[in-house]
């Protein structure tokens, strides 16, 4: 690699993590390089910087474009394509979440719905359907939660994430206030 040591460490690590996330190591490395580059980079520069073939760069860039994770840029008087990533890390997070949902969660929900609509032929199938129904309900709840959360402004989302387990304390306080309000209401059955 033809990169400064600090950048090379990040690029190599991101490539390794990419392979654990289910993407090609080279795709992860290219994304990391684009993320830390101060200006958009062309495919030839990527190939030279990472020491990989131009065809590998092209295939990897197509995959990143399919995931909506890179932005194509053009320069005046230059016919080459240049690539960069969005500046806003929250935009990147939202894009990743949406793409993973489309590719992984939505197909799983579709399969579960189809299976749950079938009539079970045995007790084993009834049991399996019950378990799948529980999974379907959980995934549906998470999907609805995700749809609500993705609408939040970045500042609100950052605040929500920073709360962490404190959200539980907030919910407990809300429950106490609600139960206190219920206990103070007059009971119509006690009227004489």
HELIX and SHEET records of a PDB file:
HELIX    1   1 UNK A    5  UNK A   20  1                                  16    
HELIX    2   2 UNK A   25  UNK A   36  1                                  12    
HELIX    3   3 UNK A   43  UNK A   50  1                                   8    
HELIX    4   4 UNK A   54  UNK A   66  1                                  13    
HELIX    5   5 UNK A   89  UNK A  100  1                                  12    
HELIX    6   6 UNK A  101  UNK A  105  3                                   5    
HELIX    7   7 UNK A  106  UNK A  117  1                                  12    
HELIX    8   8 UNK A  123  UNK A  150  1                                  28    
HELIX    9   9 UNK A  154  UNK A  163  1                                  10    
HELIX   10  10 UNK A  166  UNK A  184  1                                  19    
HELIX   11  11 UNK A  188  UNK A  190  5                                   3    
SHEET    1   A 3 UNK A  41  UNK A  42  0                                        
SHEET    2   A 3 UNK A  78  UNK A  84 -1                                        
SHEET    3   A 3 UNK A  71  UNK A  75 -1                                        
END                                                                             
